[in-house]
Amino acid sequence: MQVQVVDYRAPDAARLFTQSLHDTGFGVLVNHPIQQALVEKIYADWLAFFNTDQKHQFPFSKEQQDGYFSTEISETAKGSSQKDIKEYYHVYPWGRVPAALKPDADLYYAQANALAAELLGWVEQFTPPEIAQHYREPLSKMIEDSRQTLLRVLRYPPLTGQEPAGALRAAAHGDINLLTILPAANEPGLQVQGMDGAWFDVPCDFGMLIINIGDMLEEASQGYYPSTQHRVVNPTGEGAGRSRVSLPLFLHPRNEVVLSDRHTAHSYLQERLRELGVKS
């Protein structure tokens, strides 16, 4: 299994990138427009935030799904019996964000969202006509004015050796949304599952941008673009004593967008949140 590393500035970038998405569910971009210095600053600032009690001043809202989610209420991946070993904060432009952290988070959100719209345009451009005819509207239009696109700041804490048997930093799962935009984390661990069931490391050198397909794009494309299972494995050795910080942007359509004859974006999201155990 080969996840393509594509130069964003290359003349054939769109074709190579979308071919990788179709073949593996993942693509990796280098020389992209996301500012690496901004990403590194966000990692450092939010890691400091997670290491303070200030995070408890922003408890998650079950209704709005914003705010701080502790390790005790973390997600349980579909099909897993253990909660993931992680804590995280949900950032929306309209949501609650610590004042000192909001400007950089908003700037990153805007940069990543703009790039994501371009990448959705690439995806549509290279969708076979017999599949593209089923898109109810252009893919890049599905996210316009969406209040659901989510920036999640994740911290996987150092391992203590007391974790429940079988628990992972993130158990195998597929994302819910259209695309996920993810700068390489400060520590390795991301893996994708191949068609044969084997697990492969996703290229993750600092500065790379990892993009994967979510279930909503698989639904809208009738399976042409597969939502591939992925996970974050537990480190060993010195790595086990370090935090891992990650910054995925989950690209969601507007609630009313029709994905297929079976689902709108809203109905699909609600169904998956209940499966994850973060909404009743």
C-alpha positions as CSV (number, residue, x, y, z in Angstrom):
1,M,0.0,0.0,0.0
2,Q,1.5,3.3,-1.0
3,V,0.1,6.6,0.3
4,Q,1.3,9.2,-2.3
5,V,3.4,12.2,-1.1
6,V,2.5,15.0,-3.6
7,D,4.1,18.4,-4.1
8,Y,1.2,20.8,-3.9
9,R,3.0,23.1,-6.5
10,A,3.5,20.3,-9.1
11,P,1.5,20.7,-12.3
12,D,-0.1,17.3,-11.9
13,A,-0.7,17.6,-8.1
14,A,-4.5,17.4,-8.4
15,R,-4.4,14.1,-10.4
16,L,-1.7,12.4,-8.2
17,F,-3.4,13.5,-5.0
18,T,-6.9,12.3,-5.9
19,Q,-5.5,9.0,-7.3
20,S,-3.9,8.4,-3.9
21,L,-7.2,9.2,-2.2
22,H,-9.0,6.8,-4.4
23,D,-6.5,4.0,-4.0
24,T,-5.7,4.3,-0.2
25,G,-8.2,6.8,1.3
26,F,-5.2,9.0,2.2
27,G,-3.0,11.6,0.5
28,V,0.0,13.6,1.7
29,L,1.0,17.1,0.5
30,V,4.3,18.9,0.8
31,N,5.0,22.6,-0.1
32,H,1.4,23.4,0.8
33,P,0.2,26.9,1.8
34,I,-0.4,26.1,5.5
35,Q,2.1,28.1,7.6
36,Q,4.3,25.6,9.5
37,A,5.4,28.3,12.0
38,L,1.7,28.8,12.9
39,V,1.2,25.1,13.3
40,E,4.2,24.7,15.7
41,K,3.0,27.7,17.7
42,I,-0.4,26.2,18.1
43,Y,1.1,22.9,19.2
44,A,3.2,24.6,21.9
45,D,0.5,26.9,23.2
46,W,-2.2,24.2,23.4
47,L,0.1,21.7,25.0
48,A,0.8,24.3,27.7
49,F,-3.0,24.8,28.0
50,F,-3.7,21.1,28.4
51,N,-1.0,21.0,31.2
52,T,-3.0,23.5,33.3
53,D,-6.3,23.4,35.2
54,Q,-7.6,26.2,32.9
55,K,-9.0,23.6,30.6
56,H,-11.6,22.6,33.2
57,Q,-13.1,26.1,32.8
58,F,-14.4,25.1,29.4
59,P,-16.3,21.8,29.9
60,F,-17.7,20.3,26.8
61,S,-21.3,21.0,25.8
62,K,-23.2,17.9,24.9
63,E,-25.6,20.0,22.9
64,Q,-23.1,22.1,20.9
65,Q,-20.2,19.7,21.0
66,D,-17.7,22.5,21.8
67,G,-15.2,22.9,24.6
68,Y,-12.9,20.6,26.5
69,F,-13.3,16.8,26.5
70,S,-11.3,15.0,29.2
71,T,-9.8,11.5,29.0
72,E,-12.7,10.3,31.1
73,I,-15.3,11.3,28.5
74,S,-13.1,10.6,25.4
75,E,-14.6,8.8,22.4
76,T,-15.0,5.1,22.1
77,A,-14.3,4.1,18.5
78,K,-17.1,2.1,16.8
79,G,-16.5,-1.5,17.6
80,S,-14.0,-0.9,20.4
81,S,-14.7,-1.6,24.1
82,Q,-12.1,0.9,25.4
83,K,-12.1,4.7,25.4
84,D,-9.3,6.3,23.4
85,I,-6.3,7.6,25.5
86,K,-6.7,11.2,24.6
87,E,-8.1,14.6,25.6
88,Y,-9.1,17.3,23.2
89,Y,-10.8,20.6,22.6
90,H,-13.4,21.4,20.0
91,V,-12.8,24.7,18.3
92,Y,-15.6,26.4,16.2
93,P,-15.4,30.0,15.1
94,W,-18.7,30.5,17.0
95,G,-17.7,28.4,20.0
96,R,-16.0,29.0,23.3
97,V,-12.2,29.2,23.0
98,P,-9.7,30.6,25.6
99,A,-9.0,34.3,24.6
100,A,-5.2,33.9,24.4
101,L,-5.5,30.9,22.0
102,K,-8.4,32.1,19.8
103,P,-6.5,34.4,17.3
104,D,-4.1,31.7,16.1
105,A,-6.9,29.0,16.1
106,D,-9.1,31.2,14.0
107,L,-6.3,32.0,11.6
108,Y,-5.4,28.3,11.2
109,Y,-9.1,27.4,10.8
110,A,-9.4,29.9,7.9
111,Q,-6.2,28.8,6.2
112,A,-7.0,25.1,6.4
113,N,-10.7,25.6,5.4
114,A,-9.7,27.5,2.3
115,L,-7.2,24.8,1.3
116,A,-9.8,22.1,2.0
117,A,-12.3,23.8,-0.4
118,E,-9.6,23.7,-3.1
119,L,-8.9,20.1,-2.4
120,L,-12.6,19.2,-2.7
121,G,-12.5,20.9,-6.1
122,W,-9.7,18.6,-7.1
123,V,-11.7,15.6,-5.8
124,E,-14.7,16.5,-7.9
125,Q,-12.6,17.3,-10.9
126,F,-11.1,13.8,-10.9
127,T,-14.3,11.9,-10.0
128,P,-15.5,9.7,-12.9
129,P,-18.6,11.3,-14.6
130,E,-20.8,8.4,-13.8
131,I,-20.0,9.0,-10.1
132,A,-20.0,12.8,-10.1
133,Q,-23.5,12.9,-11.6
134,H,-24.8,11.8,-8.2
135,Y,-23.3,14.7,-6.3
136,R,-26.3,16.8,-5.3
137,E,-24.1,20.0,-5.5
138,P,-20.5,20.8,-6.1
139,L,-18.4,19.3,-3.2
140,S,-16.6,22.6,-2.5
141,K,-20.1,24.3,-2.2
142,M,-21.2,21.8,0.4
143,I,-18.9,23.4,3.1
144,E,-19.8,27.0,2.3
145,D,-21.2,28.7,5.5
146,S,-21.1,25.4,7.4
147,R,-21.2,25.8,11.1
148,Q,-20.2,22.1,11.6
149,T,-16.6,22.1,10.3
150,L,-14.6,21.3,13.4
151,L,-11.0,22.0,14.4
152,R,-10.0,19.5,17.1
153,V,-6.9,20.1,19.2
154,L,-5.8,16.7,20.5
155,R,-3.4,15.8,23.2
156,Y,-2.5,12.2,23.7
157,P,-0.9,12.2,27.2
158,P,2.3,10.3,28.2
159,L,1.6,6.7,28.9
160,T,1.7,5.6,32.5
161,G,1.7,1.8,32.2
162,Q,-1.7,1.7,33.9
163,E,-3.8,2.0,30.8
164,P,-6.6,-0.6,30.3
165,A,-5.5,-3.7,28.3
166,G,-6.0,-3.1,24.6
167,A,-6.5,0.7,24.9
168,L,-4.9,2.8,22.2
169,R,-4.3,6.4,21.8
170,A,-6.9,6.2,19.0
171,A,-8.5,2.9,18.2
172,A,-9.2,2.0,14.6
173,H,-11.9,4.2,13.1
174,G,-13.1,6.1,10.1
175,D,-13.8,9.8,10.2
176,I,-17.4,11.1,9.9
177,N,-16.9,14.1,7.6
178,L,-16.0,14.8,3.9
179,L,-12.2,15.3,4.3
180,T,-9.9,15.6,7.3
181,I,-6.9,18.0,7.0
182,L,-4.1,17.1,9.4
183,P,-0.7,18.7,9.8
184,A,1.9,16.1,10.8
185,A,1.8,15.7,14.6
186,N,4.8,16.3,16.9
187,E,5.2,12.6,17.4
188,P,4.6,9.6,15.0
189,G,1.9,6.9,15.5
190,L,-0.6,7.4,12.7
191,Q,-1.3,4.2,10.7
192,V,-3.8,3.3,7.9
193,Q,-5.2,-0.1,7.2
194,G,-4.7,-1.6,3.8
195,M,-7.2,-3.6,1.8
196,D,-5.5,-6.8,3.1
197,G,-6.0,-5.8,6.7
198,A,-2.4,-5.0,7.3
199,W,-1.4,-1.7,9.0
200,F,1.0,0.8,7.5
201,D,2.6,4.0,8.9
202,V,1.4,7.2,7.2
203,P,4.3,9.5,6.2
204,C,4.4,12.1,8.8
205,D,7.6,14.2,8.6
206,F,7.1,17.6,10.2
207,G,5.7,20.0,7.6
208,M,3.7,17.4,5.7
209,L,-0.1,17.7,5.5
210,I,-2.1,14.5,5.7
211,I,-5.5,14.3,4.2
212,N,-7.9,11.5,4.5
213,I,-11.4,10.7,3.3
214,G,-14.3,10.7,5.7
215,D,-17.5,8.6,5.7
216,M,-19.6,11.4,4.2
217,L,-17.5,11.6,1.1
218,E,-17.6,7.8,0.7
219,E,-21.4,8.1,1.0
220,A,-21.7,10.9,-1.5
221,S,-19.3,9.2,-4.0
222,Q,-21.0,5.8,-3.7
223,G,-17.8,4.3,-2.4
224,Y,-15.5,5.6,-5.1
225,Y,-13.5,7.5,-2.5
226,P,-13.1,5.1,0.4
227,S,-13.1,6.1,4.1
228,T,-10.2,4.1,5.3
229,Q,-9.7,2.8,8.8
230,H,-6.9,4.4,10.7
231,R,-5.5,4.5,14.2
232,V,-2.9,6.1,16.5
233,V,-0.8,3.4,18.1
234,N,0.8,3.6,21.5
235,P,4.5,4.5,21.5
236,T,7.2,2.5,23.2
237,G,10.5,3.5,24.7
238,E,11.2,7.2,25.2
239,G,8.2,8.1,23.1
240,A,5.9,6.7,25.7
241,G,6.8,9.5,28.1
242,R,6.0,12.3,25.7
243,S,2.7,13.9,24.8
244,R,1.5,13.8,21.2
245,V,-0.3,16.9,19.9
246,S,-2.5,16.7,16.7
247,L,-4.6,19.3,14.9
248,P,-7.2,17.8,12.6
249,L,-9.7,19.9,10.7
250,F,-12.9,17.8,10.1
251,L,-14.6,19.2,7.0
252,H,-18.3,19.0,7.4
253,P,-21.1,20.0,5.0
254,R,-24.0,22.3,6.0
255,N,-26.7,20.3,7.9
256,E,-29.1,20.4,5.0
257,V,-26.7,19.1,2.4
258,V,-28.0,15.8,0.8
259,L,-25.3,13.2,0.7
260,S,-27.4,10.4,-0.8
261,D,-30.9,8.9,-0.9
262,R,-30.2,7.6,2.6
263,H,-28.7,10.6,4.4
264,T,-28.4,14.3,4.8
265,A,-25.2,15.6,6.5
266,H,-27.2,16.2,9.7
267,S,-28.8,12.8,9.9
268,Y,-25.4,11.1,9.2
269,L,-23.6,13.2,11.9
270,Q,-26.2,12.5,14.6
271,E,-26.1,8.8,13.9
272,R,-22.3,8.7,14.2
273,L,-22.2,10.8,17.4
274,R,-24.5,8.4,19.1
275,E,-22.3,5.5,18.0
276,L,-19.3,7.3,19.5
277,G,-21.0,7.7,22.8
278,V,-20.6,11.5,22.9
279,K,-24.3,12.2,22.3
280,S,-27.4,10.4,23.5
